[in-house]
Amino acid sequence: MALAAPAGERHALPVAMAADQLRWAGFEVLELGADTPAESLVALVVATPAPAAVVLSVASRDALRSASASIAAMRAASSVPVVLGVAR
């Protein structure tokens, strides 16, 4: 499973907290942190054999557009499920 915040999202703490919880639950987690470009997510998904999912974390409204672009790029490149977590 890969966790990241999309490009422009500077809040890395939600990603780190979710990654810790998933690790404690027994998942293998690739934690990419904040401000991750869509191209990096796609490259990771294509290079990783059958990742369970990609989780994106958004804490600011400004990053919603880049999260949408990241999701579109991932859907175009792979059938890996994408989960989006948004803080309100």
PDB file as gemmi writes it, atoms N, CA and C in Angstrom:
CRYST1    1.000    1.000    1.000  90.00  90.00  90.00 P 1                      
ATOM      1  N   MET A   1       0.842  -1.158   0.000  1.00  0.00           N  
ATOM      2  CA  MET A   1       0.000   0.000   0.000  1.00  0.00           C  
ATOM      3  C   MET A   1       0.895   1.233   0.000  1.00  0.00           C  
ATOM      4  N   ALA A   2       0.519   2.224  -0.767  1.00  0.00           N  
ATOM      5  CA  ALA A   2       1.290   3.461  -0.838  1.00  0.00           C  
ATOM      6  C   ALA A   2       0.448   4.600  -0.292  1.00  0.00           C  
ATOM      7  N   LEU A   3       1.075   5.446   0.529  1.00  0.00           N  
ATOM      8  CA  LEU A   3       0.394   6.604   1.092  1.00  0.00           C  
ATOM      9  C   LEU A   3       1.162   7.859   0.740  1.00  0.00           C  
ATOM     10  N   ALA A   4       0.413   8.898   0.370  1.00  0.00           N  
ATOM     11  CA  ALA A   4       1.055  10.155  -0.024  1.00  0.00           C  
ATOM     12  C   ALA A   4       0.061  11.297   0.080  1.00  0.00           C  
ATOM     13  N   ALA A   5       0.590  12.496   0.080  1.00  0.00           N  
ATOM     14  CA  ALA A   5      -0.201  13.708  -0.103  1.00  0.00           C  
ATOM     15  C   ALA A   5       0.147  14.229  -1.493  1.00  0.00           C  
ATOM     16  N   PRO A   6      -0.838  14.680  -2.251  1.00  0.00           N  
ATOM     17  CA  PRO A   6      -0.571  15.097  -3.631  1.00  0.00           C  
ATOM     18  C   PRO A   6       0.259  16.371  -3.712  1.00  0.00           C  
ATOM     19  N   ALA A   7       0.709  16.664  -4.905  1.00  0.00           N  
ATOM     20  CA  ALA A   7       1.495  17.878  -5.149  1.00  0.00           C  
ATOM     21  C   ALA A   7       0.778  19.094  -4.587  1.00  0.00           C  
ATOM     22  N   GLY A   8       1.525  19.917  -3.896  1.00  0.00           N  
ATOM     23  CA  GLY A   8       0.974  21.122  -3.309  1.00  0.00           C  
ATOM     24  C   GLY A   8       0.482  20.957  -1.881  1.00  0.00           C  
ATOM     25  N   GLU A   9       0.254  19.722  -1.452  1.00  0.00           N  
ATOM     26  CA  GLU A   9      -0.198  19.467  -0.085  1.00  0.00           C  
ATOM     27  C   GLU A   9       1.019  19.335   0.816  1.00  0.00           C  
ATOM     28  N   ARG A  10       1.164  20.252   1.744  1.00  0.00           N  
ATOM     29  CA  ARG A  10       2.345  20.297   2.614  1.00  0.00           C  
ATOM     30  C   ARG A  10       2.170  19.551   3.932  1.00  0.00           C  
ATOM     31  N   HIS A  11       0.961  19.099   4.228  1.00  0.00           N  
ATOM     32  CA  HIS A  11       0.688  18.443   5.502  1.00  0.00           C  
ATOM     33  C   HIS A  11       1.055  16.955   5.420  1.00  0.00           C  
ATOM     34  N   ALA A  12       2.169  16.588   6.032  1.00  0.00           N  
ATOM     35  CA  ALA A  12       2.633  15.206   5.998  1.00  0.00           C  
ATOM     36  C   ALA A  12       2.159  14.400   7.199  1.00  0.00           C  
ATOM     37  N   LEU A  13       1.747  15.053   8.269  1.00  0.00           N  
ATOM     38  CA  LEU A  13       1.358  14.335   9.482  1.00  0.00           C  
ATOM     39  C   LEU A  13       0.205  13.356   9.261  1.00  0.00           C  
ATOM     40  N   PRO A  14      -0.864  13.713   8.531  1.00  0.00           N  
ATOM     41  CA  PRO A  14      -1.921  12.722   8.305  1.00  0.00           C  
ATOM     42  C   PRO A  14      -1.423  11.477   7.576  1.00  0.00           C  
ATOM     43  N   VAL A  15      -0.521  11.663   6.633  1.00  0.00           N  
ATOM     44  CA  VAL A  15       0.054  10.520   5.908  1.00  0.00           C  
ATOM     45  C   VAL A  15       0.834   9.642   6.876  1.00  0.00           C  
ATOM     46  N   ALA A  16       1.659  10.250   7.715  1.00  0.00           N  
ATOM     47  CA  ALA A  16       2.466   9.493   8.669  1.00  0.00           C  
ATOM     48  C   ALA A  16       1.597   8.737   9.671  1.00  0.00           C  
ATOM     49  N   MET A  17       0.545   9.384  10.149  1.00  0.00           N  
ATOM     50  CA  MET A  17      -0.337   8.732  11.123  1.00  0.00           C  
ATOM     51  C   MET A  17      -1.067   7.539  10.505  1.00  0.00           C  
ATOM     52  N   ALA A  18      -1.579   7.715   9.296  1.00  0.00           N  
ATOM     53  CA  ALA A  18      -2.271   6.611   8.624  1.00  0.00           C  
ATOM     54  C   ALA A  18      -1.302   5.476   8.308  1.00  0.00           C  
ATOM     55  N   ALA A  19      -0.099   5.815   7.880  1.00  0.00           N  
ATOM     56  CA  ALA A  19       0.912   4.793   7.581  1.00  0.00           C  
ATOM     57  C   ALA A  19       1.247   3.977   8.827  1.00  0.00           C  
ATOM     58  N   ASP A  20       1.397   4.652   9.955  1.00  0.00           N  
ATOM     59  CA  ASP A  20       1.676   3.933  11.210  1.00  0.00           C  
ATOM     60  C   ASP A  20       0.550   2.968  11.560  1.00  0.00           C  
ATOM     61  N   GLN A  21      -0.682   3.417  11.451  1.00  0.00           N  
ATOM     62  CA  GLN A  21      -1.828   2.561  11.763  1.00  0.00           C  
ATOM     63  C   GLN A  21      -1.871   1.336  10.844  1.00  0.00           C  
ATOM     64  N   LEU A  22      -1.616   1.543   9.566  1.00  0.00           N  
ATOM     65  CA  LEU A  22      -1.628   0.417   8.629  1.00  0.00           C  
ATOM     66  C   LEU A  22      -0.484  -0.555   8.894  1.00  0.00           C  
ATOM     67  N   ARG A  23       0.685  -0.027   9.236  1.00  0.00           N  
ATOM     68  CA  ARG A  23       1.808  -0.914   9.582  1.00  0.00           C  
ATOM     69  C   ARG A  23       1.469  -1.751  10.809  1.00  0.00           C  
ATOM     70  N   TRP A  24       0.894  -1.113  11.814  1.00  0.00           N  
ATOM     71  CA  TRP A  24       0.527  -1.839  13.046  1.00  0.00           C  
ATOM     72  C   TRP A  24      -0.529  -2.914  12.766  1.00  0.00           C  
ATOM     73  N   ALA A  25      -1.320  -2.704  11.718  1.00  0.00           N  
ATOM     74  CA  ALA A  25      -2.333  -3.685  11.335  1.00  0.00           C  
ATOM     75  C   ALA A  25      -1.749  -4.787  10.454  1.00  0.00           C  
ATOM     76  N   GLY A  26      -0.450  -4.684  10.131  1.00  0.00           N  
ATOM     77  CA  GLY A  26       0.220  -5.742   9.383  1.00  0.00           C  
ATOM     78  C   GLY A  26       0.405  -5.494   7.901  1.00  0.00           C  
ATOM     79  N   PHE A  27       0.043  -4.328   7.421  1.00  0.00           N  
ATOM     80  CA  PHE A  27       0.227  -4.020   5.999  1.00  0.00           C  
ATOM     81  C   PHE A  27       1.657  -3.581   5.722  1.00  0.00           C  
ATOM     82  N   GLU A  28       2.130  -3.884   4.517  1.00  0.00           N  
ATOM     83  CA  GLU A  28       3.399  -3.337   4.046  1.00  0.00           C  
ATOM     84  C   GLU A  28       3.082  -1.978   3.431  1.00  0.00           C  
ATOM     85  N   VAL A  29       3.746  -0.934   3.946  1.00  0.00           N  
ATOM     86  CA  VAL A  29       3.393   0.431   3.568  1.00  0.00           C  
ATOM     87  C   VAL A  29       4.586   1.164   2.963  1.00  0.00           C  
ATOM     88  N   LEU A  30       4.342   1.818   1.839  1.00  0.00           N  
ATOM     89  CA  LEU A  30       5.316   2.733   1.247  1.00  0.00           C  
ATOM     90  C   LEU A  30       4.808   4.132   1.542  1.00  0.00           C  
ATOM     91  N   GLU A  31       5.510   4.853   2.390  1.00  0.00           N  
ATOM     92  CA  GLU A  31       5.088   6.186   2.815  1.00  0.00           C  
ATOM     93  C   GLU A  31       5.865   7.233   2.025  1.00  0.00           C  
ATOM     94  N   LEU A  32       5.164   7.946   1.146  1.00  0.00           N  
ATOM     95  CA  LEU A  32       5.822   8.923   0.280  1.00  0.00           C  
ATOM     96  C   LEU A  32       5.810  10.329   0.856  1.00  0.00           C  
ATOM     97  N   GLY A  33       4.952  10.586   1.834  1.00  0.00           N  
ATOM     98  CA  GLY A  33       4.935  11.885   2.481  1.00  0.00           C  
ATOM     99  C   GLY A  33       4.183  12.936   1.705  1.00  0.00           C  
ATOM    100  N   ALA A  34       4.514  14.196   1.978  1.00  0.00           N  
ATOM    101  CA  ALA A  34       3.796  15.334   1.411  1.00  0.00           C  
ATOM    102  C   ALA A  34       4.339  15.739   0.043  1.00  0.00           C  
ATOM    103  N   ASP A  35       3.507  16.491  -0.690  1.00  0.00           N  
ATOM    104  CA  ASP A  35       3.914  17.124  -1.944  1.00  0.00           C  
ATOM    105  C   ASP A  35       4.450  16.122  -2.965  1.00  0.00           C  
ATOM    106  N   THR A  36       3.700  15.044  -3.183  1.00  0.00           N  
ATOM    107  CA  THR A  36       4.132  13.991  -4.103  1.00  0.00           C  
ATOM    108  C   THR A  36       3.521  14.214  -5.481  1.00  0.00           C  
ATOM    109  N   PRO A  37       4.340  14.418  -6.495  1.00  0.00           N  
ATOM    110  CA  PRO A  37       3.811  14.641  -7.853  1.00  0.00           C  
ATOM    111  C   PRO A  37       3.072  13.413  -8.387  1.00  0.00           C  
ATOM    112  N   ALA A  38       2.077  13.640  -9.221  1.00  0.00           N  
ATOM    113  CA  ALA A  38       1.305  12.550  -9.817  1.00  0.00           C  
ATOM    114  C   ALA A  38       2.217  11.576 -10.561  1.00  0.00           C  
ATOM    115  N   GLU A  39       3.230  12.108 -11.234  1.00  0.00           N  
ATOM    116  CA  GLU A  39       4.143  11.250 -11.997  1.00  0.00           C  
ATOM    117  C   GLU A  39       4.867  10.259 -11.083  1.00  0.00           C  
ATOM    118  N   SER A  40       5.214  10.686  -9.886  1.00  0.00           N  
ATOM    119  CA  SER A  40       5.892   9.797  -8.935  1.00  0.00           C  
ATOM    120  C   SER A  40       4.962   8.703  -8.454  1.00  0.00           C  
ATOM    121  N   LEU A  41       3.705   9.037  -8.208  1.00  0.00           N  
ATOM    122  CA  LEU A  41       2.730   8.021  -7.798  1.00  0.00           C  
ATOM    123  C   LEU A  41       2.529   6.979  -8.891  1.00  0.00           C  
ATOM    124  N   VAL A  42       2.367   7.445 -10.117  1.00  0.00           N  
ATOM    125  CA  VAL A  42       2.176   6.524 -11.242  1.00  0.00           C  
ATOM    126  C   VAL A  42       3.400   5.627 -11.408  1.00  0.00           C  
ATOM    127  N   ALA A  43       4.593   6.194 -11.338  1.00  0.00           N  
ATOM    128  CA  ALA A  43       5.820   5.396 -11.472  1.00  0.00           C  
ATOM    129  C   ALA A  43       5.903   4.340 -10.381  1.00  0.00           C  
ATOM    130  N   LEU A  44       5.531   4.691  -9.178  1.00  0.00           N  
ATOM    131  CA  LEU A  44       5.559   3.739  -8.067  1.00  0.00           C  
ATOM    132  C   LEU A  44       4.569   2.605  -8.303  1.00  0.00           C  
ATOM    133  N   VAL A  45       3.358   2.943  -8.702  1.00  0.00           N  
ATOM    134  CA  VAL A  45       2.328   1.920  -8.915  1.00  0.00           C  
ATOM    135  C   VAL A  45       2.724   0.979 -10.046  1.00  0.00           C  
ATOM    136  N   VAL A  46       3.281   1.529 -11.105  1.00  0.00           N  
ATOM    137  CA  VAL A  46       3.690   0.698 -12.237  1.00  0.00           C  
ATOM    138  C   VAL A  46       4.869  -0.208 -11.852  1.00  0.00           C  
ATOM    139  N   ALA A  47       5.766   0.277 -10.998  1.00  0.00           N  
ATOM    140  CA  ALA A  47       6.957  -0.485 -10.620  1.00  0.00           C  
ATOM    141  C   ALA A  47       6.710  -1.472  -9.483  1.00  0.00           C  
ATOM    142  N   THR A  48       5.632  -1.298  -8.727  1.00  0.00           N  
ATOM    143  CA  THR A  48       5.359  -2.152  -7.571  1.00  0.00           C  
ATOM    144  C   THR A  48       4.425  -3.270  -7.988  1.00  0.00           C  
ATOM    145  N   PRO A  49       4.828  -4.531  -7.710  1.00  0.00           N  
ATOM    146  CA  PRO A  49       3.947  -5.636  -8.092  1.00  0.00           C  
ATOM    147  C   PRO A  49       2.677  -5.651  -7.235  1.00  0.00           C  
ATOM    148  N   ALA A  50       1.549  -5.409  -7.874  1.00  0.00           N  
ATOM    149  CA  ALA A  50       0.218  -5.512  -7.278  1.00  0.00           C  
ATOM    150  C   ALA A  50       0.062  -4.819  -5.928  1.00  0.00           C  
ATOM    151  N   PRO A  51       0.260  -3.505  -5.862  1.00  0.00           N  
ATOM    152  CA  PRO A  51      -0.005  -2.832  -4.588  1.00  0.00           C  
ATOM    153  C   PRO A  51      -1.494  -2.930  -4.265  1.00  0.00           C  
ATOM    154  N   ALA A  52      -1.829  -3.063  -2.985  1.00  0.00           N  
ATOM    155  CA  ALA A  52      -3.227  -3.213  -2.572  1.00  0.00           C  
ATOM    156  C   ALA A  52      -4.029  -1.960  -2.888  1.00  0.00           C  
ATOM    157  N   ALA A  53      -3.434  -0.792  -2.656  1.00  0.00           N  
ATOM    158  CA  ALA A  53      -4.134   0.467  -2.889  1.00  0.00           C  
ATOM    159  C   ALA A  53      -3.162   1.624  -2.773  1.00  0.00           C  
ATOM    160  N   VAL A  54      -3.610   2.766  -3.238  1.00  0.00           N  
ATOM    161  CA  VAL A  54      -2.895   4.017  -3.034  1.00  0.00           C  
ATOM    162  C   VAL A  54      -3.833   4.905  -2.230  1.00  0.00           C  
ATOM    163  N   VAL A  55      -3.308   5.483  -1.158  1.00  0.00           N  
ATOM    164  CA  VAL A  55      -4.095   6.358  -0.304  1.00  0.00           C  
ATOM    165  C   VAL A  55      -3.531   7.766  -0.417  1.00  0.00           C  
ATOM    166  N   LEU A  56      -4.393   8.718  -0.771  1.00  0.00           N  
ATOM    167  CA  LEU A  56      -3.998  10.120  -0.842  1.00  0.00           C  
ATOM    168  C   LEU A  56      -4.655  10.878   0.306  1.00  0.00           C  
ATOM    169  N   SER A  57      -3.886  11.754   0.924  1.00  0.00           N  
ATOM    170  CA  SER A  57      -4.382  12.562   2.030  1.00  0.00           C  
ATOM    171  C   SER A  57      -4.370  14.031   1.639  1.00  0.00           C  
ATOM    172  N   VAL A  58      -5.509  14.702   1.834  1.00  0.00           N  
ATOM    173  CA  VAL A  58      -5.612  16.123   1.519  1.00  0.00           C  
ATOM    174  C   VAL A  58      -6.130  16.858   2.751  1.00  0.00           C  
ATOM    175  N   ALA A  59      -5.381  17.847   3.193  1.00  0.00           N  
ATOM    176  CA  ALA A  59      -5.777  18.633   4.364  1.00  0.00           C  
ATOM    177  C   ALA A  59      -6.084  20.076   4.001  1.00  0.00           C  
ATOM    178  N   SER A  60      -5.787  20.480   2.782  1.00  0.00           N  
ATOM    179  CA  SER A  60      -6.058  21.857   2.375  1.00  0.00           C  
ATOM    180  C   SER A  60      -6.855  21.862   1.067  1.00  0.00           C  
ATOM    181  N   ARG A  61      -7.748  22.817   0.953  1.00  0.00           N  
ATOM    182  CA  ARG A  61      -8.568  22.921  -0.260  1.00  0.00           C  
ATOM    183  C   ARG A  61      -7.727  23.135  -1.513  1.00  0.00           C  
ATOM    184  N   ASP A  62      -6.602  23.804  -1.351  1.00  0.00           N  
ATOM    185  CA  ASP A  62      -5.743  24.102  -2.498  1.00  0.00           C  
ATOM    186  C   ASP A  62      -5.225  22.842  -3.175  1.00  0.00           C  
ATOM    187  N   ALA A  63      -5.118  21.747  -2.445  1.00  0.00           N  
ATOM    188  CA  ALA A  63      -4.551  20.514  -2.998  1.00  0.00           C  
ATOM    189  C   ALA A  63      -5.600  19.599  -3.624  1.00  0.00           C  
ATOM    190  N   LEU A  64      -6.869  19.951  -3.541  1.00  0.00           N  
ATOM    191  CA  LEU A  64      -7.907  19.084  -4.106  1.00  0.00           C  
ATOM    192  C   LEU A  64      -7.772  18.920  -5.616  1.00  0.00           C  
ATOM    193  N   ARG A  65      -7.426  19.991  -6.307  1.00  0.00           N  
ATOM    194  CA  ARG A  65      -7.271  19.911  -7.768  1.00  0.00           C  
ATOM    195  C   ARG A  65      -6.111  18.976  -8.139  1.00  0.00           C  
ATOM    196  N   SER A  66      -5.005  19.077  -7.401  1.00  0.00           N  
ATOM    197  CA  SER A  66      -3.871  18.204  -7.709  1.00  0.00           C  
ATOM    198  C   SER A  66      -4.166  16.762  -7.307  1.00  0.00           C  
ATOM    199  N   ALA A  67      -4.983  16.565  -6.263  1.00  0.00           N  
ATOM    200  CA  ALA A  67      -5.396  15.205  -5.897  1.00  0.00           C  
ATOM    201  C   ALA A  67      -6.231  14.601  -7.018  1.00  0.00           C  
ATOM    202  N   SER A  68      -7.119  15.392  -7.587  1.00  0.00           N  
ATOM    203  CA  SER A  68      -7.940  14.928  -8.703  1.00  0.00           C  
ATOM    204  C   SER A  68      -7.069  14.547  -9.902  1.00  0.00           C  
ATOM    205  N   ALA A  69      -6.055  15.354 -10.178  1.00  0.00           N  
ATOM    206  CA  ALA A  69      -5.131  15.046 -11.279  1.00  0.00           C  
ATOM    207  C   ALA A  69      -4.344  13.769 -10.999  1.00  0.00           C  
ATOM    208  N   SER A  70      -3.936  13.586  -9.755  1.00  0.00           N  
ATOM    209  CA  SER A  70      -3.199  12.369  -9.377  1.00  0.00           C  
ATOM    210  C   SER A  70      -4.075  11.132  -9.550  1.00  0.00           C  
ATOM    211  N   ILE A  71      -5.324  11.243  -9.129  1.00  0.00           N  
ATOM    212  CA  ILE A  71      -6.238  10.112  -9.264  1.00  0.00           C  
ATOM    213  C   ILE A  71      -6.479   9.797 -10.736  1.00  0.00           C  
ATOM    214  N   ALA A  72      -6.682  10.792 -11.552  1.00  0.00           N  
ATOM    215  CA  ALA A  72      -6.888  10.573 -12.991  1.00  0.00           C  
ATOM    216  C   ALA A  72      -5.673   9.914 -13.629  1.00  0.00           C  
ATOM    217  N   ALA A  73      -4.472  10.365 -13.260  1.00  0.00           N  
ATOM    218  CA  ALA A  73      -3.247   9.779 -13.816  1.00  0.00           C  
ATOM    219  C   ALA A  73      -3.097   8.326 -13.394  1.00  0.00           C  
ATOM    220  N   MET A  74      -3.448   8.038 -12.143  1.00  0.00           N  
ATOM    221  CA  MET A  74      -3.322   6.657 -11.665  1.00  0.00           C  
ATOM    222  C   MET A  74      -4.346   5.748 -12.335  1.00  0.00           C  
ATOM    223  N   ARG A  75      -5.558   6.243 -12.510  1.00  0.00           N  
ATOM    224  CA  ARG A  75      -6.591   5.440 -13.178  1.00  0.00           C  
ATOM    225  C   ARG A  75      -6.219   5.156 -14.625  1.00  0.00           C  
ATOM    226  N   ALA A  76      -5.549   6.097 -15.266  1.00  0.00           N  
ATOM    227  CA  ALA A  76      -5.132   5.897 -16.653  1.00  0.00           C  
ATOM    228  C   ALA A  76      -4.014   4.865 -16.769  1.00  0.00           C  
ATOM    229  N   ALA A  77      -3.216   4.731 -15.712  1.00  0.00           N  
ATOM    230  CA  ALA A  77      -2.044   3.856 -15.763  1.00  0.00           C  
ATOM    231  C   ALA A  77      -2.258   2.491 -15.129  1.00  0.00           C  
ATOM    232  N   SER A  78      -3.277   2.359 -14.269  1.00  0.00           N  
ATOM    233  CA  SER A  78      -3.390   1.132 -13.489  1.00  0.00           C  
ATOM    234  C   SER A  78      -4.817   0.957 -12.984  1.00  0.00           C  
ATOM    235  N   SER A  79      -5.117  -0.258 -12.557  1.00  0.00           N  
ATOM    236  CA  SER A  79      -6.429  -0.533 -11.951  1.00  0.00           C  
ATOM    237  C   SER A  79      -6.342  -0.592 -10.426  1.00  0.00           C  
ATOM    238  N   VAL A  80      -5.214  -0.168  -9.871  1.00  0.00           N  
ATOM    239  CA  VAL A  80      -5.038  -0.159  -8.414  1.00  0.00           C  
ATOM    240  C   VAL A  80      -6.051   0.799  -7.798  1.00  0.00           C  
ATOM    241  N   PRO A  81      -6.769   0.363  -6.762  1.00  0.00           N  
ATOM    242  CA  PRO A  81      -7.737   1.273  -6.119  1.00  0.00           C  
ATOM    243  C   PRO A  81      -7.045   2.477  -5.493  1.00  0.00           C  
ATOM    244  N   VAL A  82      -7.732   3.609  -5.561  1.00  0.00           N  
ATOM    245  CA  VAL A  82      -7.227   4.842  -4.956  1.00  0.00           C  
ATOM    246  C   VAL A  82      -8.232   5.285  -3.901  1.00  0.00           C  
ATOM    247  N   VAL A  83      -7.723   5.549  -2.696  1.00  0.00           N  
ATOM    248  CA  VAL A  83      -8.552   6.031  -1.600  1.00  0.00           C  
ATOM    249  C   VAL A  83      -8.127   7.465  -1.304  1.00  0.00           C  
ATOM    250  N   LEU A  84      -9.107   8.343  -1.156  1.00  0.00           N  
ATOM    251  CA  LEU A  84      -8.825   9.745  -0.878  1.00  0.00           C  
ATOM    252  C   LEU A  84      -9.379  10.093   0.494  1.00  0.00           C  
ATOM    253  N   GLY A  85      -8.504  10.612   1.351  1.00  0.00           N  
ATOM    254  CA  GLY A  85      -8.930  11.096   2.658  1.00  0.00           C  
ATOM    255  C   GLY A  85      -8.816  12.604   2.673  1.00  0.00           C  
ATOM    256  N   VAL A  86      -9.918  13.266   3.051  1.00  0.00           N  
ATOM    257  CA  VAL A  86      -9.952  14.732   3.044  1.00  0.00           C  
ATOM    258  C   VAL A  86     -10.320  15.230   4.435  1.00  0.00           C  
ATOM    259  N   ALA A  87      -9.487  16.122   4.974  1.00  0.00           N  
ATOM    260  CA  ALA A  87      -9.791  16.753   6.253  1.00  0.00           C  
ATOM    261  C   ALA A  87     -10.699  17.935   5.981  1.00  0.00           C  
ATOM    262  N   ARG A  88     -11.664  18.143   6.813  1.00  0.00           N  
ATOM    263  CA  ARG A  88     -12.584  19.274   6.625  1.00  0.00           C  
ATOM    264  C   ARG A  88     -12.410  20.270   7.717  1.00  0.00           C  
TER     265      ARG A  88                                                      
END                                                                             
